[in-house]
Amino acid sequence: MIRELTCIVCPKGCQLRVELDGKEIKSITGHTCRRGEEYAKTECTAPRRTLTTTAPVEGGGVVPVKTDATVPKETLFECMEIINKAYVPADAEVG
């Protein structure tokens, strides 16, 4: 199986081509740096995402929030459930 990806690590946007045998990577081509190769490996074997959403504020309203690190893609809905149950203090500061 062949997967074609556009690398999102830097502005170059290299066109990556990953040859897979099931979940095993046989080859990666198209990357111009090591970061692109690592991105392709991660995206094809254990994809991760930064979750950006809103969280409710005590007393009403919502504020934008995002994870401080990437999380496994398959846990995004679980993360959303946790965020939706939490409340941000009205006096919270950025960061």
C-alpha positions, 0 to 999 in steps of 0.5 A: 500500500502507498500513502501520499502525505504533505508534510506539515512540519515546516513551510516547504510542504514536501510531498511524501510517499510512504510504502507500507506493508500492513502497519510496517513501513517499507520506505519513505521518499520525498522528504528533504529533512529528518523531520519530514521522515519522522512526521511520515513515520508517526502519521502512518503508525501512531498519528497525533494531533494538537486539540484546539477547542473551546472550554466553558467558563464559570459564570458563562461563556467560553474561551479558546483552549488547546493542548500543550502537547499532541495527543494520540488521534484516537483519543480526541473524542475522549479529550473533548468529553473531559474538556466539556466537563471542566470549567475554566475559572472566570479569573484565569489568565492566558497560558 
